[in-house]
Amino acid sequence: MAGQSLAPLDYPRSAEELLGVAPVSPSVPAEDTVLGSGPCSDLPTFRTLRFTKELTERLITASRKEQTTVHGALAAATALAMRLLSPRFLREPVRVISPVNVRSVLGVVDDCGMYFASPKTVFDPAQPRDFWEMARDARQNIVNGSTRESLVAAAVGMQTMTATGLTKAAAAEALKHAFAFDVLLTNLGQTPYESTFGGLRLESMWSSVLSGETAQTIGVTTTNGTLCLALTARAPVDMLLETVQRVIVDKCA
């Protein structure tokens, strides 16, 4: 754009390479390994909710006081909201995964690559916990799942699973158990730049991700001191964002 010539960039290294995990060449896949795809009849729903600046500040303050994070508190609030809105979660655990940036662990900055982990927190109703204990559990799971050791273990596990070829049945089984979740909670954190651009002002920013047929995906960003939630789902749970907010208001009173 500036009229200068740029030197070609090296091809970015994969997370496995950066972790020192040796590549594995799968055997030739069997005929039933080829996974087909078809059109989905259910269009996704997109809903948003923005906290007030005052509630956002209360959430930040309470989370720090309770030695957890805003993300941990949101994970706990989402689990409680799912129990309030869907009776089956009074008997079954709510499984929440949280994509985490691991570029600092891998030693990369702006390289174009898939550099993230997805720690899972399982909120089991059979093991009742205080709200802030739940929030601390979520935070600790993210810390534990973002270490180099955890990343290596996950990479080796994936290599082992695919080394001999992955059939449709095996892939479905892996998705059903090892990678199963009910909520994807992705948080971009505080907007890392100013909100005013000449005569324009960025009032809010929304993060949207679609994952799975029944999963509830909540994207979180904080802009101008206000926390913004966006729900994307093919089968959205009614009033989910509003109930998450109600739980936060109650716990941060």
VENQUIDA-V729612 format. One record per residue. RES is the residue in one small letter. PHI is phi in degrees with one decimal (* if undefined). PSI is psi in whole degrees, -180 to 180 (* if undefined). OMEGA is omega in whole degrees, -180 to 180 (* if undefined). Layout:
res: [RES	RES]
phi: [PHI	PHI]
psi: [PSI	PSI]
omega: [OMEGA	OMEGA]
This chain:
res: [m	a	g	q	s	l	a	p	l	d	y	p	r	s	a	e	e	l	l	g	v	a	p	v	s	p	s	v	p	a	e	d	t	v	l	g	s	g	p	c	s	d	l	p	t	f	r	t	l	r	f	t	k	e	l	t	e	r	l	i	t	a	s	r	k	e	q	t	t	v	h	g	a	l	a	a	a	t	a	l	a	m	r	l	l	s	p	r	f	l	r	e	p	v	r	v	i	s	p	v	n	v	r	s	v	l	g	v	v	d	d	c	g	m	y	f	a	s	p	k	t	v	f	d	p	a	q	p	r	d	f	w	e	m	a	r	d	a	r	q	n	i	v	n	g	s	t	r	e	s	l	v	a	a	a	v	g	m	q	t	m	t	a	t	g	l	t	k	a	a	a	a	e	a	l	k	h	a	f	a	f	d	v	l	l	t	n	l	g	q	t	p	y	e	s	t	f	g	g	l	r	l	e	s	m	w	s	s	v	l	s	g	e	t	a	q	t	i	g	v	t	t	t	n	g	t	l	c	l	a	l	t	a	r	a	p	v	d	m	l	l	e	t	v	q	r	v	i	v	d	k	c	a]
phi: [*	-90.8	80.3	-106.3	-90.4	-106.5	-70.3	-64.0	-88.2	-66.9	-65.6	-63.3	-80.9	-74.9	-60.0	-62.4	-61.1	-65.0	-87.8	79.9	-88.5	-65.0	-68.5	-122.5	-96.9	-63.0	-67.5	-59.4	-65.9	-70.9	-59.0	-80.9	-76.6	-67.2	-90.9	-84.3	-140.8	-145.2	-66.3	-101.8	-79.6	-91.3	-76.3	-70.1	-103.5	-125.5	-129.6	-132.4	-154.2	-118.8	-70.5	-72.8	-61.9	-65.4	-68.3	-61.3	-65.6	-63.3	-65.5	-62.0	-63.8	-64.7	-64.3	-65.2	-60.4	-90.0	58.9	-139.8	-124.3	-59.1	-63.1	-60.7	-65.0	-66.3	-63.0	-65.2	-64.0	-66.6	-62.2	-66.1	-63.7	-62.6	-66.8	-69.6	-99.1	-131.6	-55.6	-65.0	-81.6	-77.8	-112.5	-109.8	-71.6	-95.8	-103.7	-116.7	-108.9	-134.1	-59.4	-127.8	-71.1	-116.7	-60.9	-66.3	-68.3	-85.2	79.2	-114.9	-116.4	-110.0	-60.7	-84.0	-170.0	-91.5	-116.4	-151.4	-120.5	-133.3	-60.4	-114.1	-115.5	-106.8	-97.3	-95.0	-65.9	-73.4	-122.8	-59.7	-134.1	-63.5	-52.5	-73.5	-64.4	-59.6	-64.8	-68.3	-60.0	-61.1	-62.2	-66.6	-62.5	-67.1	-61.4	-65.1	-80.6	-108.4	-78.7	-59.7	-61.9	-66.6	-65.3	-64.0	-61.0	-66.4	-65.2	-63.9	-61.4	-66.5	-61.6	-63.7	-66.9	-100.0	-62.0	-103.0	91.4	-118.1	-80.0	-57.4	-62.8	-67.2	-64.2	-63.8	-66.0	-64.2	-65.1	-71.5	-114.5	-63.2	-112.3	-75.1	-156.2	-106.1	-133.8	-105.6	-110.9	-114.2	-124.1	-83.8	74.5	-70.0	-58.7	-85.6	-156.1	-65.3	-99.9	-108.5	-127.9	62.5	-90.7	-108.3	-131.9	-81.1	-82.3	-157.7	-135.3	-120.6	-108.2	-124.9	-138.2	-112.7	-145.8	80.4	-81.5	-116.9	-68.7	-100.2	-107.3	-115.4	-96.0	-125.0	-140.7	-126.1	-129.7	55.0	77.5	-120.3	-87.8	-115.3	-112.1	-131.6	-101.2	-125.0	-163.2	-80.8	-129.8	-66.4	-80.4	-59.9	64.5	-63.7	-63.8	-64.0	-73.6	-58.7	-63.1	-62.9	-64.3	-63.1	-58.9	-67.5	-78.5	-105.5	-65.9]
psi: [-28	4	16	158	134	139	145	142	150	151	129	144	147	162	-37	-43	-46	-26	-8	21	121	138	150	132	111	154	166	126	145	166	-38	3	-24	118	121	166	151	171	145	130	-20	111	144	151	141	120	150	158	135	128	155	161	-37	-43	-37	-44	-39	-40	-44	-46	-46	-39	-42	-43	-37	10	46	-162	166	-40	-42	-42	-40	-37	-45	-42	-38	-41	-44	-38	-41	-37	-38	-32	-20	107	-27	-24	0	-17	-30	153	151	121	118	124	150	105	133	133	122	24	-37	-35	-38	-12	26	156	-78	13	145	108	171	89	76	161	163	72	146	137	128	115	101	122	-18	-13	75	136	151	150	-48	-27	-42	-42	-40	-37	-45	-45	-44	-36	-38	-42	-48	-37	-3	6	160	-40	-42	-39	-40	-45	-41	-42	-43	-40	-43	-41	-43	-41	-34	-3	-36	15	141	116	168	-45	-43	-40	-43	-38	-40	-43	-35	-32	-67	-35	15	142	162	-32	133	114	106	127	117	-7	-159	136	120	33	167	158	-7	128	92	-119	6	148	128	110	-41	160	140	137	122	129	140	126	118	166	-36	-7	148	120	123	116	136	132	156	116	134	34	8	136	131	129	137	124	126	124	150	-29	74	144	120	137	22	-50	-41	-37	-37	-45	-41	-39	-44	-43	-42	-45	-19	15	*]
omega: [-180	179	180	177	-180	177	179	179	174	176	-176	179	179	177	180	178	-178	179	-180	179	-176	179	179	177	-179	174	180	-176	176	-175	-176	178	-178	-177	179	177	-180	-179	177	-175	-177	177	-179	175	180	180	-178	175	-180	175	171	178	-179	180	178	179	178	179	179	-178	-179	-179	178	180	-177	176	174	-179	175	180	178	179	179	178	179	180	179	178	179	179	179	178	-179	-172	-178	-175	-177	-180	169	179	-176	178	171	-177	-176	174	-176	176	-176	176	-180	-179	-180	179	-177	179	176	-178	-176	178	179	-178	180	-175	179	173	-179	178	-179	173	-179	179	-174	179	178	177	-175	-179	172	-177	-176	171	176	-180	178	177	-180	180	-177	177	178	178	-178	-177	-177	179	178	-180	179	180	178	-179	180	-180	179	178	179	178	-180	-176	-175	-172	-176	-178	-175	179	177	-178	-180	179	179	180	179	179	-177	-174	-173	-175	-177	176	179	-179	170	-179	-177	-172	178	178	180	176	-170	178	-179	-177	-178	-179	-176	179	-179	178	177	-176	-179	179	-175	-179	-177	177	177	-177	175	-178	-176	-176	174	180	179	176	-175	171	176	-177	-179	177	178	-178	-177	178	176	179	175	-178	175	178	-174	173	-178	176	-178	-178	180	-180	174	179	180	177	-180	178	-179	-175	-180	-179	*]
